[in-house]
């Protein structure tokens, strides 16, 4: 997620630009969604429409300062930010990279506990059968006062127990399913585009197998491509070649 952190002054107050950004950004985080701004040292979970709660914080003055300023920002948009009963304080790591890795792993742990309304863990769904839905395109405010259009998408999976369609933010699906499943996309014909790593691209090219570079739309059908697949080089497998056990 591309979020901006509040300033570092002790008397920081959210300005109009920060408030407008927060309104747009937090509207896209669903219930049980995780927000952990990179480098902030804090992790929050959305409890309901109007409430976020702190679940983890680095035991460091900078992280505590970020949390205090986030509370001001949330208050400005009418959302309550709780300190969190039992929020975990984490000792500082040796390096900034280790802190980032800790934050990511903690978010992954939270995602593994997400459940359907019927209480079945989402991690037990057949996540390989995800379907991506385009929701809308809207303008968002940039730090320089300009606006830019962004596409809003949802990743949808079906509960094998109650058959409910569960919709989630793409970033949350990535946390739940991992990069390999996240970087695959099924088109309306049922074919699968799988993004390749540099090593995979090299190996396939050496073998004389050509892939497909994805833009924002498919050239032959004009079908929208989800933003996280833009600019990737993929191998394409039509529906007739799909296998239930495909890796």
N, C-alpha and C positions, 0 to 999 in steps of 0.2 A: 504494500500500500504506500502511496506517495503522500505522506502527511507532513505538515510543517510543525515544528515544535515551538511553543511560546518562547519569548525572549528570556534572558537570564537576569534581568534587573529585579531586585526584591520588590519594587513597587509596580511590577508589571500588571497591567489590566488589559483585557481583550478589547481590541479596537473593532470597528465596524467590519473591516475586511476579515478578521479572524472569526468573528461571529457568523458571518455569511458562509465562510468556508466550512465551519463546524456544522452548521445546519444541513448543508448539502452532504458532507462526508458521513456524518453519523446516521443520517436517514437510510443509508445503504447497508448498515450493519444490522443483521437480524438478531432475534432473541437467541441467546447462547453463543453469539458470535464473539470472537476474541479481538481485542485491539491492544497491540503492543508496539507503540511507536519505536522505530529503530533507534537504538542508542539512548533511549530514555531511562531504561532500567525499571520500568513499570509495566504491568500487564493487567488488563481489565476484561471483564466479561459482561455482556449485556444481559441483565436479568429480566427486564420487560421494556415496554416502549419508552418509559420515562426514567429508567434506572440502570446505571452501570455500577459495578462493584470492583474494587481492587482485590486481586487474588494473589499478586506476587510483586515484590518490590526489592530492588537491590539495596542493601543496607549501606547507603552512601548518601552524603548530603545533596549531591546533584540529583539523584533519583527522587529524594524527598521534596526537593525544590520543584521539580517537574510536576510531581503529584499535586502540590499546593496550587500551582498555576493552572493545571488541568481542571481542578475543582472550580476555579473562577470561570474558566471557559465553559464548562458544562452548565454552571449556574446561569450564565448569560444566555444560554439557549433553552433554559427551562428543563434541563435534564439533571437528575440527582446523581452525584458521584459519591458512592459510599466508600468508607475506608476499608470495609470488608471484615467480617468476623473471621478470625483465623487466617487472615492474609499472611503469606509466607515471606519472611525477610531472608534474603539470600546474601551470604558473605561475598564481598567483591572478589572477582576473579583476578588472575595474574595479568591478563591482557584484555583489551577491548574485544578482540575476536572471540575469546572464550565467553565473554558476557553475551555477545550476539548468539553464539551457539547455544548457550544455556537458555536464552529467551525463546529461541526457536523450538528447542526440545520441549520446553514447558508448554508452549502453545500446542505442540503435537500431542502431549499427554492429555491436555484438556479436550482436544478434538476426539480422542479415542473414547471419551466418556459421554459424548453426545448421544442422545436417545430419541427415538421416535415417540409419538404420543402413546404408543402401545408398550413402551419401555424397552423395545429391542434396540441394542446399540447400533448406531449408524455404521460402525466399523464392520458389522456383520452383514450389511447389505451387499448385493452384487454391484460393487462400485464400477466395474468395467462396463456396465450397461447404462452409464450416465448419458443423459440427453441434455444438451445446452439450449437454453431459450433466450432469445433476444427480447429485452423488455422495452427499452426506449433509448433514444439519443437525446441528450440535453446539454446545455451550456453550463460550464462551471467557471467560477471566478479564479483567475490567476493572481499571483502576488503583485504583478505590475498593474492590476486593474483591468486587464483585458479578459476576455472569455474565450474558451475553447470547447468544442463539442466532444463529449465522451459517450461511449456506448455502455449501457447497463445490461448485464447478462445475469442469468441464474443457471446453476447446475442442478439438474433434477435427477433424483434416484427414487426407485419404488421400494417400499418396505415389503419384504417377502412374507411378513406375518399378517399385517392388516391391509396391505396394498395401497397405503396412502402414498401420494406423490410428495416427496420432501424436497423443497427448494432451498438452495443455500447459495451464499456468495461464492464466486469462484475461488477467492483466496482461502475461504474456509474449506472448500472441497480439496484444495491442494494440501492443506494441513491434514485432513482426514485420510486422503488416499495416497499421498506421495506424488513426486514429480512424474513418475513413469505413466501413471494413469491420467494425471492432470494434463500432460502434454499429448493427449490424443483427442481427436474430434471426429464425431460421426456426422456426415452430411445427410441431407434429406433423402438420399437414395440408399442410405444404410452403409455406405462405404466408410472406411476408417483411414484418417490421416494420422500418422504417428511421427512426431517430431524426432529428428535424428541428432545424435551427438556428433562432434567433429570426427571422432574415431569411426563411428558408424558410417558417416558420409564418405570418409576416405576408403573404408573397406568396400562399400557398395560400388563406389566409382571405379575402384581397381577391378572389381568383378564385372564391370560393364553394365551395372544396373543403375538406371537414372531415377531420381526422385522428383518431387514436385515442390517448388517454392511457393509459399502462400502469401498473398497480400490480404487486403481487407475484404475482398470478395473473390469467389471462384470465377475464373474467366469465362468458362463455357456456360454456366447457369446463372451467374450474377448473384448466387446465394451468399449471404453474409458469413464471414468467418469471425469467430470470437477473437477479441483483441490479443489474448495471451498466445494465440497461434500466429499472429502476424509476424512476417519476417522469418519464419522457420522453414527449414528444408525437411520435407517429409517423404516417407514411403507410403504409397496409397494401396489399400487392399479393398476391392469391391465387396459388396455384401455377399455375393455367391461364394467368396473364398473365406468368409469369416468362420471361425471355429469357436465354440463356447469356451474352450480351454486355452485360447490364444494368450500368449504372454504379453 
